[in-house]
C-alpha cells in the first residue's frame, strides 16, 4: 500500500516537474518573442522616420521636424506631406500586404517557394489592371483615377488575382506534386503576360506609355485618395489573415489532418483565397508588380521567430514585411544623390539571396512545410 502511494506521489511529482519545465519554456519563448517583436517595431518606426527624412531633394532634419509642428507654407511642406509621407505609408502597407499573401500561400500549398509573383497571382492582378488602363479609348492611368475609379481599379485587380488563385487551387487539388504546381504557375504567368502583350500591341501610344510606367513598380505615384483605398483594402486583408491563423496552423500538417480535427477545409481555403486576392491585388493595382517580398519575408520571419505558429508568424511577418519594404524604399532613394532606383530592383537584390539560401539549405523551420 505504501509502495502504491509512493509511486503515485512520484508520478505526480514527475508530471508536476514536466508542467513546470513546459511552463518555463513557454515563458522563455514568450520573452524571446517579446524582444523580437519590440526590435521589429522599433525598426519599423526608425525606417518610417528615415524614409520621410531622405529623398531626392535634400532637406535639413530641422526643416522636416518644423513641418510636422508648424505650418510653414513652404515647398518643403508640400514635398514632405504630399509626397514623402504618403510614399512611406505606402511602402509600409505594400510590405505588409505582399508578405502576408506570401505567408498564406506558402502554408496552403506547403511550398517554401510559393508567392504572389511566382504563382502568377501578381500577373493575374496585372491583367485586371491592364483591362482598365488599356481597355478604354481615353487616357487612363492609376495616377489619373479618383474616387470611384480607384475602387474600379482595385476591384479589377482583385478579380484578376482571384481568377488565377482559383485556377491554381483547382490545379493543386488534381496535381499533388509541388514542383509541377510551381511550373504550371510560371507557365500561367507567361500566358497572362502574352495576353497583356497582345493588348499592348493594339493600344495607342498614350495608354501604352501609362501601362509600361505602371509595370515598373512605384511607391511614390499614389494620390492621397489612392493611399486611403490601399490602406482600407490591406487592413481588411490583415483582419482576415488574423482570423485565419488557426486555419493556417491546421493546414500545416495537410488537409487530411485538418479535416480530422474538424476544420472545414473548403471554407478555410475560400477565406485564405479571398484574403490573398485582396492583399496581392490591392498592392499590385496601385504600385505595380513588386517581386520577391512575398517569397522572402515569410522566411525571414521564420528565421527570426523559429516557429510555425501563425499566431506568432502573422504579426511577425507584418512587422518584418513593413521594415523590409521601408528599408528598400530608403535604399532606392540613394541618400545623398538625386537619382532614384526602381523599387523592383532593390527588392530583388534583397529577396534573391534569401530565396537562394532557402533553396540550398532546404530549411524547414519548426516543421513549417
C-alpha positions as CSV (number, residue, x, y, z in Angstrom):
1,X,0.0,0.0,0.0
2,X,2.8,2.3,0.9
3,X,4.5,1.5,-2.4
4,X,1.3,2.3,-4.2
5,X,1.0,5.8,-2.7
6,X,4.8,6.4,-3.1
7,X,4.6,5.5,-6.8
8,X,1.5,7.7,-7.2
9,X,3.4,10.5,-5.5
10,X,6.4,10.1,-7.7
11,X,4.2,10.1,-10.8
12,X,2.5,13.3,-9.7
13,X,5.9,14.8,-9.0
14,X,7.2,13.9,-12.5
15,X,4.0,15.3,-14.0
16,X,4.4,18.5,-11.9
17,X,8.0,18.8,-13.0
18,X,7.1,18.3,-16.7
19,X,4.4,21.0,-16.4
20,X,6.9,23.4,-14.7
21,X,9.5,22.7,-17.4
22,X,7.0,23.3,-20.2
23,X,5.7,26.4,-18.4
24,X,9.3,27.7,-18.1
25,X,9.9,27.0,-21.8
26,X,6.8,28.9,-22.7
27,X,7.8,31.9,-20.5
28,X,11.3,31.9,-22.2
29,X,9.7,31.7,-25.7
30,X,7.3,34.5,-24.7
31,X,10.1,36.7,-23.6
32,X,12.1,36.0,-26.7
33,X,9.1,36.7,-28.9
34,X,8.5,39.9,-27.0
35,X,12.1,41.1,-27.5
36,X,11.9,40.3,-31.3
37,X,8.6,42.0,-31.7
38,X,9.9,45.1,-29.8
39,X,13.0,45.1,-32.0
40,X,11.0,44.8,-35.2
41,X,8.5,47.5,-34.1
42,X,11.5,49.8,-33.3
43,X,13.0,49.1,-36.7
44,X,9.7,50.0,-38.5
45,X,9.4,53.3,-36.6
46,X,13.0,54.2,-37.3
47,X,12.8,53.3,-41.0
48,X,9.5,55.1,-41.3
49,X,11.1,58.3,-39.9
50,X,14.2,57.9,-42.1
51,X,12.0,57.3,-45.2
52,X,10.4,60.7,-44.6
53,X,13.8,62.4,-44.0
54,X,15.5,61.0,-47.1
55,X,14.6,61.9,-50.7
56,X,15.9,63.2,-54.0
57,X,15.7,66.7,-52.6
58,X,18.0,67.4,-49.6
59,X,16.1,68.8,-46.7
60,X,17.6,69.6,-43.3
61,X,16.3,67.5,-40.3
62,X,15.3,70.7,-38.5
63,X,13.1,71.7,-41.5
64,X,11.4,68.3,-41.6
65,X,10.6,68.4,-37.9
66,X,9.3,72.0,-38.3
67,X,6.9,70.9,-41.0
68,X,5.1,68.5,-38.6
69,X,4.8,71.0,-35.8
70,X,4.3,74.3,-37.5
71,X,2.6,75.5,-40.7
72,X,5.4,76.8,-42.9
73,X,3.6,77.0,-46.2
74,X,6.8,76.3,-48.0
75,X,7.9,73.9,-50.7
76,X,9.4,71.7,-48.1
77,X,5.9,71.2,-46.5
78,X,4.5,70.2,-49.9
79,X,7.3,67.7,-50.5
80,X,7.1,66.1,-47.1
81,X,3.3,66.0,-46.5
82,X,2.2,65.4,-50.1
83,X,5.0,63.1,-51.4
84,X,7.3,61.6,-48.8
85,X,4.9,60.8,-46.0
86,X,2.3,59.1,-48.3
87,X,5.2,57.2,-50.0
88,X,6.4,56.0,-46.6
89,X,2.9,54.9,-45.6
90,X,2.6,53.2,-49.0
91,X,5.9,51.3,-48.5
92,X,4.8,50.1,-45.1
93,X,1.4,49.0,-46.4
94,X,2.9,47.2,-49.5
95,X,5.3,45.3,-47.3
96,X,2.5,44.1,-45.1
97,X,0.2,43.1,-47.9
98,X,2.8,41.2,-50.1
99,X,4.4,39.5,-47.1
100,X,1.1,38.2,-45.6
101,X,-0.1,36.9,-49.0
102,X,3.2,35.1,-49.5
103,X,3.0,33.5,-46.0
104,X,-0.5,32.3,-46.6
105,X,0.3,30.7,-50.0
106,X,3.4,29.0,-48.6
107,X,1.3,27.4,-45.9
108,X,-1.7,26.5,-48.1
109,X,0.5,24.9,-50.8
110,X,3.1,23.7,-48.3
111,X,5.7,25.1,-50.6
112,X,8.6,27.4,-49.5
113,X,8.8,28.9,-53.0
114,X,5.2,29.9,-53.3
115,X,4.4,33.6,-53.5
116,X,2.2,36.0,-55.4
117,X,4.9,36.7,-58.0
118,X,5.9,33.1,-58.7
119,X,2.5,31.5,-58.8
120,X,1.1,34.2,-61.2
121,X,-1.2,35.9,-58.7
122,X,0.5,39.3,-59.4
123,X,0.2,38.6,-63.1
124,X,-3.5,38.0,-62.8
125,X,-3.8,41.3,-60.9
126,X,-1.8,42.9,-63.7
127,X,-4.2,41.5,-66.2
128,X,-7.1,43.1,-64.4
129,X,-5.3,46.5,-64.3
130,X,-4.5,46.1,-68.0
131,X,-8.2,45.8,-68.9
132,X,-8.8,49.1,-67.0
133,X,-5.8,51.0,-68.4
134,X,-5.6,49.5,-71.9
135,X,-9.2,48.7,-72.4
136,X,-10.5,52.3,-72.7
137,X,-10.1,54.7,-75.6
138,X,-9.2,57.7,-73.3
139,X,-6.0,58.2,-71.3
140,X,-6.5,56.2,-68.1
141,X,-3.7,55.5,-65.7
142,X,-3.6,54.7,-61.9
143,X,-2.5,58.3,-61.3
144,X,-5.4,59.8,-63.2
145,X,-8.1,57.9,-61.3
146,X,-10.0,59.4,-58.4
147,X,-13.0,58.5,-56.2
148,X,-14.9,55.5,-57.6
149,X,-12.3,55.0,-60.3
150,X,-9.8,53.9,-57.6
151,X,-12.2,51.2,-56.4
152,X,-12.8,50.1,-60.1
153,X,-9.0,49.6,-60.5
154,X,-8.7,47.7,-57.2
155,X,-11.7,45.5,-58.0
156,X,-10.3,44.7,-61.4
157,X,-7.1,43.7,-59.8
158,X,-8.9,41.6,-57.2
159,X,-10.8,39.7,-59.9
160,X,-7.6,39.0,-61.9
161,X,-5.7,37.8,-58.9
162,X,-8.7,35.8,-57.6
163,X,-9.2,34.1,-61.0
164,X,-5.5,33.0,-61.1
165,X,-5.7,31.9,-57.4
166,X,-8.8,29.9,-58.1
167,X,-7.2,28.2,-61.1
168,X,-4.0,27.4,-59.1
169,X,-6.1,25.9,-56.3
170,X,-8.1,23.7,-58.8
171,X,-4.8,22.5,-60.2
172,X,-3.4,21.8,-56.8
173,X,-6.4,19.6,-55.9
174,X,-5.7,17.5,-59.0
175,X,-1.9,17.6,-59.0
176,X,-0.1,16.8,-55.8
177,X,3.5,17.3,-56.9
178,X,4.7,20.7,-55.6
179,X,7.2,21.3,-58.4
180,X,4.6,20.7,-61.0
181,X,2.3,23.3,-59.4
182,X,5.2,25.8,-59.4
183,X,6.0,25.1,-63.1
184,X,2.3,25.4,-64.0
185,X,2.1,28.7,-62.1
186,X,5.1,30.0,-64.0
187,X,3.5,28.9,-67.3
188,X,0.2,30.5,-66.4
189,X,2.1,33.7,-65.6
190,X,3.8,33.6,-69.0
191,X,0.4,33.0,-70.7
192,X,-1.1,36.0,-68.9
193,X,1.9,38.1,-70.0
194,X,1.3,37.1,-73.6
195,X,-2.4,38.3,-73.3
196,X,-1.2,41.6,-71.9
197,X,1.4,41.9,-74.7
198,X,-1.3,41.5,-77.3
199,X,-3.4,44.2,-75.6
200,X,-0.4,46.5,-75.6
201,X,0.1,45.8,-79.3
202,X,-3.4,47.1,-80.1
203,X,-3.2,50.0,-77.7
204,X,-2.4,53.6,-78.6
205,X,0.8,55.3,-77.6
206,X,-0.5,57.2,-74.6
207,X,-2.2,54.2,-73.0
208,X,0.9,52.0,-73.7
209,X,3.2,54.5,-72.0
210,X,0.9,54.7,-69.0
211,X,0.8,50.9,-68.6
212,X,4.6,50.4,-69.1
213,X,5.4,53.0,-66.4
214,X,2.9,51.3,-64.1
215,X,4.6,47.9,-64.7
216,X,8.0,49.2,-63.4
217,X,6.6,49.4,-59.9
218,X,6.5,52.6,-57.9
219,X,5.6,53.7,-54.4
220,X,5.6,57.4,-55.0
221,X,2.9,58.0,-57.6
222,X,-0.1,57.5,-55.4
223,X,-2.5,60.3,-54.5
224,X,-3.9,60.7,-51.0
225,X,-7.2,59.1,-52.0
226,X,-5.4,56.1,-53.5
227,X,-3.3,55.7,-50.3
228,X,-6.6,55.7,-48.4
229,X,-8.1,53.0,-50.6
230,X,-4.9,50.9,-50.3
231,X,-4.9,51.2,-46.5
232,X,-8.6,50.2,-46.3
233,X,-8.1,47.2,-48.6
234,X,-4.9,45.9,-47.0
235,X,-6.4,46.4,-43.5
236,X,-9.3,44.2,-44.5
237,X,-6.9,41.6,-45.7
238,X,-4.9,41.8,-42.4
239,X,-8.1,41.3,-40.4
240,X,-8.9,38.2,-42.5
241,X,-5.4,36.9,-42.0
242,X,-5.6,37.2,-38.2
243,X,-9.0,35.4,-38.4
244,X,-7.4,32.6,-40.4
245,X,-4.4,31.9,-38.1
246,X,-6.0,28.8,-36.6
247,X,-6.9,27.5,-40.1
248,X,-3.4,28.0,-41.3
249,X,-2.0,26.2,-38.3
250,X,-4.3,23.2,-39.0
251,X,-3.3,23.2,-42.8
252,X,0.4,23.0,-41.9
253,X,0.1,19.2,-41.5
254,X,-2.0,18.7,-44.6
255,X,-5.7,18.8,-45.4
256,X,-6.4,15.3,-44.2
257,X,-5.2,16.1,-40.7
258,X,-7.1,19.4,-40.8
259,X,-10.3,17.6,-41.7
260,X,-9.7,15.1,-38.9
261,X,-9.7,17.8,-36.3
262,X,-12.9,19.3,-37.5
263,X,-11.7,22.1,-39.9
264,X,-13.9,22.9,-42.8
265,X,-11.1,22.8,-45.4
266,X,-13.2,24.2,-48.2
267,X,-14.3,27.2,-46.1
268,X,-10.7,27.7,-44.9
269,X,-9.4,27.7,-48.5
270,X,-12.0,30.2,-49.6
271,X,-11.2,32.6,-46.7
272,X,-7.5,32.4,-47.5
273,X,-8.2,32.6,-51.2
274,X,-10.2,35.9,-50.7
275,X,-7.6,37.3,-48.3
276,X,-4.7,36.6,-50.6
277,X,-6.5,38.1,-53.6
278,X,-7.3,41.3,-51.6
279,X,-3.8,41.7,-50.3
280,X,-1.9,41.0,-53.5
281,X,-4.5,42.6,-55.8
282,X,-4.7,45.9,-53.9
283,X,-0.9,46.3,-53.8
284,X,-0.5,45.4,-57.5
285,X,-3.3,47.7,-58.5
286,X,-1.6,50.9,-57.4
287,X,2.1,50.0,-57.1
288,X,2.6,47.6,-59.9
289,X,4.1,44.1,-59.7
290,X,6.7,44.1,-57.0
291,X,8.7,40.8,-56.8
292,X,10.4,38.7,-54.1
293,X,8.9,40.4,-51.0
294,X,6.1,37.8,-50.8
295,X,8.6,34.9,-51.0
296,X,11.5,36.2,-48.9
297,X,9.9,38.0,-46.0
298,X,7.9,34.9,-44.6
299,X,11.2,33.0,-44.5
300,X,13.0,35.9,-42.7
301,X,10.1,35.8,-40.1
302,X,10.6,32.1,-39.6
303,X,14.3,32.5,-39.1
304,X,13.8,35.2,-36.5
305,X,11.0,33.5,-34.5
306,X,11.9,29.8,-35.1
307,X,8.3,28.8,-35.0
308,X,5.5,27.7,-37.4
309,X,2.7,29.0,-35.2
310,X,0.8,31.5,-37.3
311,X,-0.4,33.4,-34.2
312,X,3.2,34.5,-33.9
313,X,4.2,34.4,-37.6
314,X,1.3,36.6,-38.9
315,X,2.2,39.7,-36.7
316,X,5.9,38.8,-37.1
317,X,5.5,38.8,-40.9
318,X,3.5,42.1,-40.7
319,X,6.4,43.9,-38.9
320,X,9.1,42.2,-40.9
321,X,7.5,43.0,-44.2
322,X,6.9,46.6,-43.3
323,X,10.5,47.0,-42.1
324,X,12.0,45.3,-45.2
325,X,9.9,47.4,-47.6
326,X,10.7,50.7,-45.8
327,X,14.4,49.8,-46.0
328,X,14.1,49.0,-49.7
329,X,12.4,52.4,-50.3
330,X,15.2,54.2,-48.3
331,X,17.9,52.4,-50.4
332,X,16.1,53.2,-53.6
333,X,16.3,56.9,-52.8
334,X,20.2,56.6,-52.8
335,X,20.5,59.0,-49.9
336,X,22.9,61.9,-50.8
337,X,22.1,61.5,-54.5
338,X,19.4,63.0,-56.8
339,X,18.9,59.6,-58.5
340,X,16.1,57.1,-57.6
341,X,16.4,53.4,-58.3
342,X,13.3,51.3,-59.4
343,X,11.9,49.7,-56.3
344,X,11.7,46.3,-58.0
345,X,15.5,46.3,-58.4
346,X,16.0,46.9,-54.7
347,X,13.5,44.2,-53.5
348,X,15.1,41.7,-55.9
349,X,18.6,42.4,-54.5
350,X,17.2,41.9,-51.0
351,X,14.9,38.9,-51.8
352,X,17.0,36.8,-54.2
353,X,19.8,35.9,-51.6
354,X,17.1,34.8,-49.1
355,X,15.4,32.6,-51.7
356,X,18.8,31.1,-52.8
357,X,19.7,30.4,-49.2
358,X,16.3,28.6,-48.6
359,X,16.8,26.5,-51.8
360,X,20.4,25.4,-51.0
361,X,19.8,24.8,-47.3
362,X,16.3,23.4,-47.7
363,X,15.5,24.5,-44.2
364,X,12.2,23.6,-42.6
365,X,11.6,25.8,-39.7
366,X,9.7,24.0,-36.9
367,X,8.1,21.7,-39.4
368,X,6.6,24.6,-41.4
369,X,6.3,22.6,-44.6
